[in-house]
Amino acid sequence: PNHPDIAWTYNNIGANYDGYSDPTKAVEYFDKALEIELSSVPSNHPNIAATYNNMASLLHENGNFEEALMLYEKALEIWLIALSPDHPQVAVC
């Protein structure tokens, strides 16, 4: 079941755990999402950027600023390739 839709669902579950202040579970699901995405979609797919962005937000919320910055930059790099520079998703990254 390495389908991008499953990865997207894992990403959403991770975001919910993040919202419920359960970073351990959030990371578990973000990692599952990223593993599937990296093996099932092109490396510049926007879903990968979304997962990196969610992981970065979680790290930022927990004070891991350097790691968060690295993942935010990865997300931005992918979004700039996959989307136009004036796309709303690029603006919020």
The first five atom37 places (N, CA, C, CB, O) and aatype in JSON, in Angstrom:
{
  "aatype": [14, 2, 8, 14, 3, 9, 0, 17, 16, 18, 2, 2, 9, 7, 0, 2, 18, 3, 7, 18, 15, 3, 14, 16, 11, 0, 19, 6, 18, 13, 3, 11, 0, 10, 6, 9, 6, 10, 15, 15, 19, 14, 15, 2, 8, 14, 2, 9, 0, 0, 16, 18, 2, 2, 12, 0, 15, 10, 10, 8, 6, 2, 7, 2, 13, 6, 6, 0, 10, 12, 10, 18, 6, 11, 0, 10, 6, 9, 17, 10, 9, 0, 10, 15, 14, 3, 8, 14, 5, 19, 0, 19, 4],
  "atom_mask": [
    [1, 1, 1, 1, 1],
    [1, 1, 1, 1, 1],
    [1, 1, 1, 1, 1],
    [1, 1, 1, 1, 1],
    [1, 1, 1, 1, 1],
    [1, 1, 1, 1, 1],
    [1, 1, 1, 1, 1],
    [1, 1, 1, 1, 1],
    [1, 1, 1, 1, 1],
    [1, 1, 1, 1, 1],
    [1, 1, 1, 1, 1],
    [1, 1, 1, 1, 1],
    [1, 1, 1, 1, 1],
    [1, 1, 1, 0, 1],
    [1, 1, 1, 1, 1],
    [1, 1, 1, 1, 1],
    [1, 1, 1, 1, 1],
    [1, 1, 1, 1, 1],
    [1, 1, 1, 0, 1],
    [1, 1, 1, 1, 1],
    [1, 1, 1, 1, 1],
    [1, 1, 1, 1, 1],
    [1, 1, 1, 1, 1],
    [1, 1, 1, 1, 1],
    [1, 1, 1, 1, 1],
    [1, 1, 1, 1, 1],
    [1, 1, 1, 1, 1],
    [1, 1, 1, 1, 1],
    [1, 1, 1, 1, 1],
    [1, 1, 1, 1, 1],
    [1, 1, 1, 1, 1],
    [1, 1, 1, 1, 1],
    [1, 1, 1, 1, 1],
    [1, 1, 1, 1, 1],
    [1, 1, 1, 1, 1],
    [1, 1, 1, 1, 1],
    [1, 1, 1, 1, 1],
    [1, 1, 1, 1, 1],
    [1, 1, 1, 1, 1],
    [1, 1, 1, 1, 1],
    [1, 1, 1, 1, 1],
    [1, 1, 1, 1, 1],
    [1, 1, 1, 1, 1],
    [1, 1, 1, 1, 1],
    [1, 1, 1, 1, 1],
    [1, 1, 1, 1, 1],
    [1, 1, 1, 1, 1],
    [1, 1, 1, 1, 1],
    [1, 1, 1, 1, 1],
    [1, 1, 1, 1, 1],
    [1, 1, 1, 1, 1],
    [1, 1, 1, 1, 1],
    [1, 1, 1, 1, 1],
    [1, 1, 1, 1, 1],
    [1, 1, 1, 1, 1],
    [1, 1, 1, 1, 1],
    [1, 1, 1, 1, 1],
    [1, 1, 1, 1, 1],
    [1, 1, 1, 1, 1],
    [1, 1, 1, 1, 1],
    [1, 1, 1, 1, 1],
    [1, 1, 1, 1, 1],
    [1, 1, 1, 0, 1],
    [1, 1, 1, 1, 1],
    [1, 1, 1, 1, 1],
    [1, 1, 1, 1, 1],
    [1, 1, 1, 1, 1],
    [1, 1, 1, 1, 1],
    [1, 1, 1, 1, 1],
    [1, 1, 1, 1, 1],
    [1, 1, 1, 1, 1],
    [1, 1, 1, 1, 1],
    [1, 1, 1, 1, 1],
    [1, 1, 1, 1, 1],
    [1, 1, 1, 1, 1],
    [1, 1, 1, 1, 1],
    [1, 1, 1, 1, 1],
    [1, 1, 1, 1, 1],
    [1, 1, 1, 1, 1],
    [1, 1, 1, 1, 1],
    [1, 1, 1, 1, 1],
    [1, 1, 1, 1, 1],
    [1, 1, 1, 1, 1],
    [1, 1, 1, 1, 1],
    [1, 1, 1, 1, 1],
    [1, 1, 1, 1, 1],
    [1, 1, 1, 1, 1],
    [1, 1, 1, 1, 1],
    [1, 1, 1, 1, 1],
    [1, 1, 1, 1, 1],
    [1, 1, 1, 1, 1],
    [1, 1, 1, 1, 1],
    [1, 1, 1, 1, 1]
  ],
  "atom_positions": [
    [[0.81, -1.21, 0.0], [0.0, 0.0, 0.0], [0.85, 1.27, 0.0], [-0.92, 0.0, 1.2], [0.66, 2.15, 0.84]],
    [[1.78, 1.37, -0.94], [2.59, 2.59, -1.05], [1.96, 3.56, -2.03], [4.02, 2.26, -1.48], [2.58, 3.95, -3.02]],
    [[0.75, 3.95, -1.77], [0.03, 4.85, -2.65], [0.07, 6.26, -2.05], [-1.44, 4.38, -2.86], [-0.02, 6.41, -0.83]],
    [[0.21, 7.28, -2.89], [0.25, 8.66, -2.38], [-0.96, 9.04, -1.53], [0.36, 9.61, -3.54], [-0.83, 9.85, -0.61]],
    [[-2.11, 8.48, -1.82], [-3.3, 8.8, -1.0], [-3.15, 8.29, 0.43], [-4.55, 8.21, -1.64], [-3.62, 8.93, 1.37]],
    [[-2.5, 7.15, 0.59], [-2.26, 6.63, 1.94], [-1.28, 7.54, 2.66], [-1.72, 5.16, 1.88], [-1.44, 7.84, 3.84]],
    [[-0.25, 7.97, 1.94], [0.71, 8.9, 2.53], [0.02, 10.19, 2.97], [1.84, 9.22, 1.54], [0.29, 10.71, 4.05]],
    [[-0.86, 10.7, 2.12], [-1.58, 11.94, 2.45], [-2.43, 11.75, 3.71], [-2.47, 12.38, 1.27], [-2.53, 12.65, 4.54]],
    [[-3.03, 10.57, 3.84], [-3.83, 10.27, 5.03], [-2.94, 10.2, 6.26], [-4.59, 8.95, 4.85], [-3.3, 10.74, 7.31]],
    [[-1.78, 9.54, 6.15], [-0.84, 9.52, 7.27], [-0.42, 10.94, 7.66], [0.41, 8.67, 6.91], [-0.32, 11.26, 8.84]],
    [[-0.19, 11.77, 6.67], [0.19, 13.15, 6.93], [-0.92, 13.87, 7.72], [0.47, 13.89, 5.6], [-0.64, 14.59, 8.67]],
    [[-2.15, 13.66, 7.32], [-3.28, 14.28, 8.02], [-3.43, 13.74, 9.44], [-4.58, 14.04, 7.25], [-3.73, 14.5, 10.36]],
    [[-3.21, 12.44, 9.62], [-3.26, 11.87, 10.97], [-2.16, 12.49, 11.83], [-3.11, 10.31, 10.93], [-2.39, 12.84, 12.99]],
    [[-0.97, 12.63, 11.25], [0.13, 13.27, 11.98], [-0.22, 14.68, 12.39], [0.0, 0.0, 0.0], [0.07, 15.1, 13.51]],
    [[-0.84, 15.42, 11.49], [-1.23, 16.8, 11.79], [-2.25, 16.83, 12.93], [-1.81, 17.49, 10.54], [-2.22, 17.73, 13.77]],
    [[-3.14, 15.87, 12.96], [-4.12, 15.8, 14.05], [-3.44, 15.49, 15.38], [-5.18, 14.75, 13.75], [-3.76, 16.1, 16.39]],
    [[-2.51, 14.55, 15.37], [-1.77, 14.27, 16.61], [-0.99, 15.49, 17.06], [-0.82, 13.07, 16.42], [-0.88, 15.76, 18.26]],
    [[-0.44, 16.24, 16.12], [0.24, 17.48, 16.46], [-0.74, 18.44, 17.13], [0.87, 18.13, 15.2], [-0.41, 19.07, 18.13]],
    [[-1.93, 18.54, 16.58], [-2.96, 19.4, 17.16], [-3.38, 18.97, 18.56], [0.0, 0.0, 0.0], [-3.79, 19.8, 19.37]],
    [[-3.29, 17.66, 18.82], [-3.64, 17.14, 20.14], [-2.43, 17.1, 21.07], [-4.24, 15.75, 20.02], [-2.48, 16.48, 22.13]],
    [[-1.35, 17.76, 20.67], [-0.12, 17.85, 21.47], [0.47, 16.48, 21.79], [-0.41, 18.59, 22.76], [0.88, 16.22, 22.91]],
    [[0.5, 15.63, 20.77], [1.15, 14.33, 20.91], [2.25, 14.24, 19.84], [0.12, 13.14, 20.78], [2.06, 13.58, 18.82]],
    [[3.39, 14.9, 20.09], [4.43, 14.96, 19.07], [5.01, 13.61, 18.7], [5.53, 15.86, 19.53], [5.42, 13.41, 17.55]],
    [[5.06, 12.68, 19.63], [5.6, 11.36, 19.32], [4.77, 10.67, 18.26], [5.67, 10.5, 20.58], [5.31, 10.13, 17.3]],
    [[3.46, 10.68, 18.43], [2.57, 10.06, 17.44], [2.6, 10.86, 16.14], [1.13, 9.97, 17.98], [2.55, 10.27, 15.06]],
    [[2.66, 12.17, 16.22], [2.7, 12.99, 15.01], [3.92, 12.63, 14.17], [2.73, 14.49, 15.38], [3.79, 12.44, 12.96]],
    [[5.09, 12.53, 14.79], [6.31, 12.18, 14.07], [6.18, 10.8, 13.44], [7.53, 12.22, 15.01], [6.6, 10.59, 12.3]],
    [[5.6, 9.88, 14.17], [5.41, 8.52, 13.65], [4.64, 8.55, 12.33], [4.66, 7.64, 14.68], [5.02, 7.88, 11.36]],
    [[3.57, 9.31, 12.28], [2.74, 9.36, 11.07], [3.37, 10.22, 9.98], [1.37, 9.9, 11.41], [3.23, 9.9, 8.8]],
    [[4.06, 11.29, 10.34], [4.77, 12.07, 9.32], [5.86, 11.22, 8.67], [5.38, 13.35, 9.94], [6.07, 11.28, 7.46]],
    [[6.56, 10.43, 9.49], [7.6, 9.55, 8.94], [7.02, 8.51, 7.99], [8.35, 8.84, 10.08], [7.59, 8.24, 6.93]],
    [[5.87, 7.94, 8.36], [5.21, 6.97, 7.47], [4.83, 7.63, 6.15], [3.95, 6.38, 8.15], [5.02, 7.06, 5.08]],
    [[4.29, 8.83, 6.24], [3.89, 9.55, 5.03], [5.1, 9.81, 4.14], [3.21, 10.88, 5.4], [5.05, 9.56, 2.94]],
    [[6.17, 10.31, 4.73], [7.35, 10.64, 3.95], [7.97, 9.4, 3.3], [8.38, 11.33, 4.84], [8.4, 9.46, 2.15]],
    [[8.0, 8.31, 4.02], [8.55, 7.07, 3.47], [7.79, 6.65, 2.21], [8.5, 5.94, 4.52], [8.41, 6.29, 1.21]],
    [[6.48, 6.69, 2.27], [5.67, 6.33, 1.1], [5.87, 7.34, -0.02], [4.18, 6.24, 1.48], [6.05, 6.97, -1.18]],
    [[5.83, 8.62, 0.32], [5.96, 9.66, -0.7], [7.29, 9.56, -1.44], [5.83, 11.05, -0.08], [7.33, 9.68, -2.67]],
    [[8.36, 9.34, -0.71], [9.68, 9.28, -1.35], [9.82, 8.09, -2.28], [10.75, 9.22, -0.29], [10.68, 8.08, -3.16]],
    [[8.97, 7.07, -2.1], [9.05, 5.9, -2.97], [7.94, 5.84, -4.01], [9.0, 4.65, -2.13], [7.92, 4.94, -4.85]],
    [[7.01, 6.8, -3.98], [5.86, 6.67, -4.88], [5.56, 7.9, -5.75], [4.65, 6.36, -4.08], [4.77, 7.81, -6.68]],
    [[6.19, 9.02, -5.45], [5.96, 10.23, -6.25], [7.31, 10.84, -6.6], [5.05, 11.26, -5.49], [8.31, 10.54, -5.95]],
    [[7.35, 11.71, -7.61], [8.62, 12.38, -7.94], [9.15, 13.19, -6.75], [8.43, 13.31, -9.16], [8.38, 13.64, -5.9]],
    [[10.45, 13.35, -6.7], [11.09, 14.0, -5.55], [10.69, 15.47, -5.38], [12.57, 13.91, -5.68], [10.92, 16.05, -4.32]],
    [[10.11, 16.06, -6.42], [9.67, 17.46, -6.31], [8.15, 17.58, -6.22], [10.19, 18.27, -7.5], [7.58, 18.6, -6.6]],
    [[7.5, 16.53, -5.73], [6.04, 16.53, -5.61], [5.62, 17.41, -4.43], [5.51, 15.08, -5.44], [6.24, 17.35, -3.37]],
    [[4.58, 18.21, -4.61], [4.12, 19.1, -3.53], [3.74, 18.37, -2.24], [2.94, 19.89, -4.0], [3.85, 18.95, -1.15]],
    [[3.29, 17.12, -2.32], [2.94, 16.4, -1.1], [4.16, 16.18, -0.21], [2.3, 15.05, -1.44], [4.05, 16.21, 1.02]],
    [[5.32, 15.95, -0.82], [6.54, 15.8, -0.03], [6.84, 17.12, 0.69], [7.74, 15.38, -0.93], [7.2, 17.12, 1.86]],
    [[6.68, 18.21, -0.01], [6.89, 19.52, 0.61], [5.92, 19.73, 1.77], [6.72, 20.65, -0.43], [6.31, 20.27, 2.81]],
    [[4.68, 19.32, 1.6], [3.69, 19.48, 2.68], [4.1, 18.67, 3.91], [2.3, 19.05, 2.19], [3.95, 19.14, 5.03]],
    [[4.6, 17.47, 3.69], [5.03, 16.65, 4.82], [6.23, 17.28, 5.51], [5.37, 15.22, 4.35], [6.28, 17.36, 6.73]],
    [[7.22, 17.73, 4.72], [8.36, 18.42, 5.32], [7.9, 19.65, 6.11], [9.38, 18.84, 4.24], [8.41, 19.92, 7.19]],
    [[6.95, 20.38, 5.57], [6.45, 21.58, 6.23], [5.77, 21.22, 7.56], [5.47, 22.33, 5.32], [5.97, 21.9, 8.56]],
    [[4.97, 20.16, 7.55], [4.31, 19.73, 8.79], [5.34, 19.27, 9.83], [3.32, 18.6, 8.51], [5.22, 19.58, 11.01]],
    [[6.35, 18.54, 9.37], [7.4, 18.09, 10.29], [8.14, 19.3, 10.86], [8.38, 17.13, 9.56], [8.46, 19.33, 12.04]],
    [[8.42, 20.27, 10.01], [9.12, 21.48, 10.46], [8.3, 22.24, 11.49], [9.44, 22.38, 9.26], [8.84, 22.74, 12.48]],
    [[7.01, 22.35, 11.26], [6.14, 23.04, 12.22], [6.18, 22.36, 13.58], [4.69, 23.08, 11.7], [6.26, 23.03, 14.62]],
    [[6.14, 21.04, 13.57], [6.2, 20.28, 14.82], [7.53, 20.53, 15.53], [6.0, 18.78, 14.55], [7.56, 20.76, 16.74]],
    [[8.62, 20.47, 14.79], [9.94, 20.73, 15.38], [10.01, 22.15, 15.94], [11.05, 20.5, 14.33], [10.54, 22.36, 17.03]],
    [[9.49, 23.1, 15.19], [9.5, 24.5, 15.63], [8.72, 24.67, 16.93], [8.91, 25.41, 14.54], [9.17, 25.33, 17.86]],
    [[7.54, 24.05, 16.98], [6.7, 24.14, 18.19], [7.4, 23.57, 19.41], [5.38, 23.41, 17.97], [7.13, 23.98, 20.54]],
    [[8.31, 22.62, 19.18], [9.0, 21.96, 20.29], [10.41, 22.48, 20.51], [9.04, 20.47, 20.04], [11.21, 21.86, 21.21]],
    [[10.72, 23.63, 19.9], [11.98, 24.3, 20.17], [13.18, 23.81, 19.38], [0.0, 0.0, 0.0], [14.31, 24.22, 19.65]],
    [[12.96, 22.94, 18.41], [14.06, 22.44, 17.57], [14.19, 23.31, 16.33], [13.82, 20.95, 17.18], [13.88, 22.89, 15.22]],
    [[14.64, 24.53, 16.54], [14.61, 25.55, 15.49], [15.53, 25.25, 14.31], [14.98, 26.87, 16.08], [15.15, 25.49, 13.16]],
    [[16.73, 24.74, 14.56], [17.65, 24.46, 13.46], [17.11, 23.37, 12.55], [19.03, 24.06, 14.0], [17.14, 23.5, 11.32]],
    [[16.63, 22.28, 13.15], [16.05, 21.2, 12.35], [14.81, 21.69, 11.6], [15.69, 20.0, 13.24], [14.6, 21.34, 10.44]],
    [[14.01, 22.49, 12.28], [12.8, 23.02, 11.64], [13.17, 23.86, 10.43], [11.98, 23.86, 12.64], [12.56, 23.73, 9.37]],
    [[14.16, 24.71, 10.57], [14.58, 25.57, 9.47], [15.03, 24.74, 8.27], [15.7, 26.5, 9.91], [14.7, 25.07, 7.13]],
    [[15.79, 23.67, 8.52], [16.24, 22.81, 7.42], [15.05, 22.23, 6.66], [17.12, 21.68, 7.95], [15.05, 22.2, 5.43]],
    [[14.03, 21.78, 7.39], [12.87, 21.17, 6.73], [12.0, 22.23, 6.06], [12.04, 20.38, 7.73], [11.43, 21.97, 4.99]],
    [[11.88, 23.4, 6.67], [11.14, 24.49, 6.0], [11.82, 24.83, 4.67], [11.06, 25.74, 6.91], [11.15, 25.05, 3.66]],
    [[13.14, 24.88, 4.68], [13.87, 25.19, 3.45], [13.69, 24.11, 2.39], [15.36, 25.38, 3.76], [13.57, 24.42, 1.21]],
    [[13.67, 22.83, 2.82], [13.41, 21.74, 1.88], [12.02, 21.88, 1.27], [13.54, 20.37, 2.57], [11.84, 21.74, 0.06]],
    [[11.05, 22.18, 2.12], [9.68, 22.34, 1.63], [9.61, 23.48, 0.62], [8.71, 22.61, 2.8], [9.01, 23.34, -0.45]],
    [[10.21, 24.61, 0.96], [10.19, 25.76, 0.06], [10.87, 25.43, -1.27], [10.88, 26.96, 0.72], [10.36, 25.8, -2.33]],
    [[12.0, 24.75, -1.21], [12.72, 24.38, -2.43], [11.84, 23.54, -3.35], [14.01, 23.61, -2.08], [11.8, 23.77, -4.56]],
    [[11.14, 22.58, -2.78], [10.26, 21.72, -3.59], [9.1, 22.54, -4.14], [9.73, 20.54, -2.75], [8.77, 22.43, -5.32]],
    [[8.47, 23.35, -3.29], [7.32, 24.14, -3.76], [7.73, 25.11, -4.87], [6.7, 24.91, -2.59], [6.95, 25.35, -5.79]],
    [[8.92, 25.67, -4.78], [9.36, 26.59, -5.84], [9.56, 25.87, -7.17], [10.67, 27.27, -5.42], [9.38, 26.47, -8.23]],
    [[9.92, 24.6, -7.11], [10.06, 23.8, -8.33], [8.7, 23.34, -8.84], [10.97, 22.57, -8.08], [8.4, 23.44, -10.03]],
    [[7.87, 22.85, -7.93], [6.6, 22.23, -8.32], [5.5, 23.25, -8.61], [6.13, 21.31, -7.22], [4.6, 22.99, -9.41]],
    [[5.57, 24.4, -7.97], [4.53, 25.42, -8.11], [5.18, 26.72, -8.59], [3.77, 25.65, -6.75], [6.4, 26.84, -8.58]],
    [[4.39, 27.64, -8.99], [4.95, 28.93, -9.39], [5.36, 29.72, -8.15], [3.94, 29.74, -10.26], [4.76, 29.54, -7.09]],
    [[6.36, 30.6, -8.26], [6.81, 31.36, -7.09], [5.72, 32.23, -6.46], [7.96, 32.24, -7.49], [5.82, 32.58, -5.28]],
    [[4.68, 32.58, -7.23], [3.61, 33.4, -6.66], [2.42, 32.57, -6.19], [3.15, 34.42, -7.68], [1.36, 33.11, -5.88]],
    [[2.59, 31.26, -6.14], [1.52, 30.38, -5.66], [1.3, 30.63, -4.17], [1.86, 28.87, -5.93], [2.27, 30.84, -3.44]],
    [[0.05, 30.62, -3.7], [-0.23, 30.88, -2.28], [0.52, 29.95, -1.32], [-1.71, 30.76, -2.03], [0.9, 30.38, -0.23]],
    [[0.73, 28.71, -1.7], [1.42, 27.78, -0.81], [2.87, 28.2, -0.6], [1.37, 26.35, -1.37], [3.42, 28.03, 0.48]],
    [[3.49, 28.74, -1.62], [4.87, 29.22, -1.5], [4.91, 30.43, -0.57], [5.45, 29.59, -2.9], [5.85, 30.58, 0.21]],
    [[3.91, 31.26, -0.64], [3.87, 32.47, 0.19], [3.78, 32.16, 1.67], [2.71, 33.34, -0.21], [4.3, 32.92, 2.49]],
    [[3.13, 31.06, 2.05], [2.95, 30.75, 3.47], [4.07, 29.91, 4.04], [1.64, 30.04, 3.68], [4.12, 29.67, 5.25]],
    [[4.97, 29.46, 3.21], [6.06, 28.61, 3.68], [7.09, 29.43, 4.44], [6.73, 27.88, 2.5], [8.08, 28.89, 4.91]]
  ]
}
